[in-house]
Amino acid sequence: MIVRGRVRTRSKFWALCALLCALLVGCGSDTDNASPVAQSGAPTTQSVTGTVTVFAASSLTESFTELGKQFETAHPGVTVKFNFGASSALATQINQGAPADVFASASPANMTTVVDAGQAANPTTFAKNTMEIVTPPNNPANIASVADLAKPGVKVALCQAQVPCGATAAKVFSNAGVTVTPKTYGADVKGVLTTVELGEVDAGVVYVTDAQAAGAKVKGIEIPKEQNASTSYPIAVLTKAPNSRAGQAFTAFILSPSGQAVLTKAGFSSPS
């Protein structure tokens, strides 16, 4: 009887061990079969929640607004909040502690000030933009070239010098060998565009994308390639982002084929 008891006890012991091993193997299989995204900790549709705050250059208003809606559709329950403005002003706000998750600048220089301040790291260029002359639809001053902007009596609106669209316009004038004295400066590219639309000036220099977005409200005049200038657009998740997971997901979406398609349609060129 004692021998039989020992046999039964040992049998139960080994059966229990077998059961535990099976359970451990099963758990291991679940981990091994998990998707790379889940294992890496990268944001997934289920894990991205809350509000993602994006500080973006004014010239991204139309394209990013559309991309924001697409992102919200892909991530139910997520809200994208934008703060559009001059890249220089946005960089200053971020460095002064304004809460944001993502910064999309119209100039590497403004992004650099944010990176140097420890507010962002590893920005990625996602688009490029070039310049275009815009006039009121009837073009009252008969503007046809960059040189015409330098003629006496022609009223021109430009972005402020520290704003990317102002700095890029200055490169255009340098390439064309002309000196343009503006009647007024806009705080950002949308400010310049509005001044032209209202007929307060004869012409303005804005991005190709803004001229396209304005449609029939202005007349666009193409700048020859040899005179034109471009600016690159970097994007980065901020180091103190309140919702870094959503910020990473939004940035990845901008860099994705779907995001790039929207930007191309808006008139931006490839970052490469």
C-alpha positions as CSV (number, residue, x, y, z in Angstrom):
1,M,0.0,0.0,0.0
2,I,2.8,2.3,0.8
3,V,4.5,1.6,-2.6
4,R,1.2,2.2,-4.5
5,G,0.8,5.6,-2.6
6,R,4.2,6.7,-3.7
7,V,3.5,5.7,-7.3
8,R,0.3,7.6,-7.4
9,T,1.9,10.7,-5.7
10,R,4.7,10.6,-8.3
11,S,2.2,10.3,-11.2
12,K,0.3,13.3,-10.0
13,F,3.5,15.3,-9.6
14,W,4.7,14.6,-13.2
15,A,1.2,15.2,-14.6
16,L,1.2,18.6,-12.9
17,C,4.7,19.4,-14.3
18,A,3.5,18.5,-17.8
19,L,0.5,20.8,-17.4
20,L,2.7,23.7,-16.3
21,C,5.1,23.2,-19.1
22,A,2.2,23.2,-21.6
23,L,0.9,26.4,-20.2
24,L,4.4,28.0,-20.3
25,V,4.9,26.9,-23.9
26,G,1.5,28.4,-24.8
27,C,2.3,31.7,-23.3
28,G,5.7,31.7,-25.1
29,S,3.9,31.0,-28.4
30,D,1.7,34.0,-27.9
31,T,4.7,36.3,-27.4
32,D,6.6,34.9,-30.3
33,N,3.6,35.3,-32.7
34,A,2.9,38.9,-31.6
35,S,3.2,41.4,-34.4
36,P,6.5,43.3,-34.6
37,V,4.7,46.6,-34.0
38,A,3.2,45.3,-30.8
39,Q,6.5,43.9,-29.5
40,S,8.4,47.1,-30.3
41,G,6.0,49.3,-28.4
42,A,5.2,51.4,-31.4
43,P,1.8,53.1,-31.3
44,T,-1.0,51.0,-32.7
45,T,-4.6,51.9,-33.6
46,Q,-5.7,50.6,-30.2
47,S,-2.9,52.3,-28.2
48,V,-3.2,55.8,-29.7
49,T,-5.7,57.9,-27.7
50,G,-6.4,61.4,-26.5
51,T,-5.5,64.6,-28.2
52,V,-2.3,65.2,-30.3
53,T,-1.3,68.8,-30.6
54,V,0.6,69.8,-33.7
55,F,2.4,73.1,-34.2
56,A,2.8,73.5,-38.0
57,A,3.9,76.2,-40.5
58,S,1.0,78.2,-42.0
59,S,1.8,76.9,-45.5
60,L,0.7,73.4,-44.2
61,T,-2.8,74.6,-43.2
62,E,-4.8,73.0,-46.0
63,S,-2.8,69.8,-46.4
64,F,-2.4,69.1,-42.6
65,T,-6.0,69.9,-41.9
66,E,-7.0,67.2,-44.4
67,L,-4.3,64.8,-43.0
68,G,-5.6,65.5,-39.5
69,K,-9.1,64.4,-40.5
70,Q,-7.7,61.2,-42.1
71,F,-5.7,60.5,-39.0
72,E,-8.7,60.9,-36.8
73,T,-10.7,58.5,-39.0
74,A,-7.9,55.9,-38.8
75,H,-7.7,56.3,-35.0
76,P,-11.2,56.6,-33.6
77,G,-11.3,58.6,-30.4
78,V,-8.2,60.6,-31.2
79,T,-8.4,64.4,-31.7
80,V,-5.8,66.4,-33.7
81,K,-5.4,70.0,-32.6
82,F,-3.4,72.3,-34.8
83,N,-1.6,75.6,-34.1
84,F,-0.7,77.1,-37.5
85,G,1.7,80.0,-37.7
86,A,5.1,81.3,-38.8
87,S,7.7,78.6,-38.1
88,S,9.9,81.2,-36.3
89,A,7.1,82.1,-34.0
90,L,6.1,78.5,-33.3
91,A,9.7,77.6,-32.5
92,T,9.8,80.5,-30.0
93,Q,6.6,79.3,-28.4
94,I,7.9,75.7,-28.1
95,N,11.2,76.9,-26.5
96,Q,9.2,79.0,-24.1
97,G,7.3,75.9,-22.9
98,A,4.1,75.9,-25.0
99,P,2.7,72.3,-24.7
100,A,2.8,70.5,-28.0
101,D,3.4,67.0,-29.3
102,V,4.7,67.6,-32.9
103,F,6.5,70.4,-34.7
104,A,6.4,70.7,-38.5
105,S,8.6,73.6,-39.7
106,A,8.9,75.3,-43.0
107,S,12.6,75.7,-42.5
108,P,15.4,73.5,-41.1
109,A,16.8,76.7,-39.3
110,N,13.7,77.1,-37.1
111,M,13.7,73.4,-36.3
112,T,17.4,73.6,-35.4
113,T,16.6,76.2,-32.7
114,V,14.1,73.8,-31.2
115,V,16.5,70.8,-31.3
116,D,19.4,73.0,-29.9
117,A,17.1,73.9,-27.0
118,G,16.5,70.2,-26.2
119,Q,12.9,70.4,-27.2
120,A,13.1,67.9,-30.1
121,A,15.5,65.4,-31.6
122,N,16.0,63.6,-34.9
123,P,13.8,65.6,-37.2
124,T,12.9,64.1,-40.6
125,T,12.4,66.1,-43.8
126,F,9.0,65.3,-45.2
127,A,8.5,67.9,-48.1
128,K,9.9,70.8,-50.0
129,N,8.3,73.9,-51.3
130,T,9.2,76.6,-53.9
131,M,8.1,80.2,-54.4
132,E,5.6,81.9,-56.8
133,I,4.5,85.4,-57.5
134,V,0.8,86.1,-56.9
135,T,-1.3,89.2,-57.9
136,P,-4.9,90.1,-57.7
137,P,-6.9,88.3,-60.4
138,N,-6.9,91.3,-62.8
139,N,-3.1,91.9,-62.2
140,P,-3.5,95.7,-62.2
141,A,0.3,96.4,-62.3
142,N,0.9,93.9,-65.2
143,I,3.4,91.9,-63.2
144,A,5.0,89.2,-65.4
145,S,8.4,88.5,-63.7
146,V,10.5,88.9,-60.6
147,A,12.1,92.0,-62.2
148,D,8.8,93.7,-62.3
149,L,8.6,93.6,-58.5
150,A,11.5,96.0,-58.3
151,K,9.9,98.6,-60.6
152,P,9.1,102.0,-59.0
153,G,5.6,102.3,-57.7
154,V,4.9,98.6,-57.6
155,K,3.4,97.7,-54.2
156,V,4.7,94.3,-53.0
157,A,4.0,92.2,-49.9
158,L,6.6,89.9,-48.4
159,C,6.9,87.7,-45.3
160,Q,9.0,89.1,-42.6
161,A,12.7,88.3,-43.0
162,Q,12.9,85.8,-40.1
163,V,10.0,83.8,-41.5
164,P,10.9,81.0,-43.9
165,C,8.8,82.4,-46.7
166,G,10.6,85.8,-46.3
167,A,14.0,84.2,-46.2
168,T,13.2,82.1,-49.3
169,A,11.9,85.1,-51.2
170,A,15.1,86.9,-50.4
171,K,17.0,84.0,-52.1
172,V,14.8,84.4,-55.2
173,F,15.7,88.1,-55.4
174,S,19.3,87.3,-55.0
175,N,19.1,84.7,-57.8
176,A,17.3,87.2,-60.1
177,G,19.8,90.0,-59.2
178,V,17.1,92.5,-58.1
179,T,16.3,94.5,-55.1
180,V,12.7,94.6,-53.9
181,T,11.5,97.1,-51.3
182,P,8.1,95.8,-50.0
183,K,5.2,98.1,-49.1
184,T,4.2,95.7,-46.3
185,Y,5.4,92.6,-44.4
186,G,3.2,89.7,-43.4
187,A,3.6,87.8,-40.2
188,D,3.4,84.6,-42.2
189,V,2.6,83.4,-45.8
190,K,-1.1,83.5,-45.2
191,G,-0.9,87.1,-44.2
192,V,0.9,88.0,-47.5
193,L,-1.7,86.0,-49.4
194,T,-4.6,87.8,-47.7
195,T,-3.1,91.2,-48.5
196,V,-2.9,90.3,-52.2
197,E,-6.5,88.9,-52.2
198,L,-7.8,92.1,-50.7
199,G,-6.1,94.1,-53.5
200,E,-4.0,96.1,-51.0
201,V,-0.8,95.4,-53.0
202,D,0.1,94.7,-56.6
203,A,1.9,91.5,-55.9
204,G,3.2,89.2,-53.2
205,V,5.7,86.3,-53.1
206,V,4.3,83.1,-51.5
207,Y,4.8,79.4,-51.7
208,V,3.5,77.5,-54.8
209,T,1.2,75.5,-52.5
210,D,-0.4,78.7,-51.1
211,A,-1.0,80.1,-54.6
212,Q,-2.6,76.8,-55.5
213,A,-4.8,76.7,-52.4
214,A,-6.0,80.3,-53.1
215,G,-7.4,79.3,-56.5
216,A,-9.2,82.0,-58.4
217,K,-8.7,84.5,-55.6
218,V,-5.3,85.3,-57.0
219,K,-3.3,85.1,-60.2
220,G,-0.2,82.9,-60.0
221,I,3.0,83.8,-62.0
222,E,5.6,81.1,-62.2
223,I,9.2,82.0,-61.3
224,P,11.8,80.5,-63.6
225,K,13.7,77.6,-62.2
226,E,17.0,79.3,-62.4
227,Q,15.7,82.2,-60.3
228,N,13.5,80.2,-57.9
229,A,14.4,79.0,-54.4
230,S,13.1,76.2,-52.2
231,T,12.8,75.4,-48.5
232,S,12.7,72.0,-46.8
233,Y,10.1,71.0,-44.2
234,P,11.3,68.9,-41.2
235,I,9.0,67.3,-38.6
236,A,9.7,66.0,-35.1
237,V,8.0,64.7,-32.0
238,L,8.8,67.0,-29.1
239,T,10.8,65.6,-26.2
240,K,8.3,66.9,-23.6
241,A,5.2,65.9,-25.7
242,P,2.2,65.4,-23.4
243,N,1.0,62.6,-25.8
244,S,4.2,61.3,-27.4
245,R,2.6,58.0,-28.6
246,A,0.0,59.9,-30.6
247,G,2.7,62.3,-31.8
248,Q,4.8,59.4,-33.1
249,A,1.8,57.9,-34.8
250,F,0.9,61.3,-36.5
251,T,4.5,61.8,-37.6
252,A,4.6,58.3,-39.1
253,F,1.4,59.0,-40.9
254,I,2.8,62.2,-42.5
255,L,5.8,60.2,-43.7
256,S,3.7,57.4,-45.0
257,P,2.7,57.0,-48.7
258,S,-0.8,58.2,-47.8
259,G,0.5,61.3,-46.2
260,Q,2.9,62.0,-49.0
261,A,0.2,61.7,-51.5
262,V,-1.9,64.4,-49.9
263,L,1.2,66.7,-49.7
264,T,2.0,66.0,-53.4
265,K,-1.6,66.9,-54.4
266,A,-1.2,70.2,-52.5
267,G,1.8,71.1,-54.6
268,F,4.7,70.1,-52.3
269,S,7.6,68.3,-53.8
270,S,9.4,65.2,-52.6
271,P,11.9,65.7,-49.8
272,S,14.5,63.6,-51.7
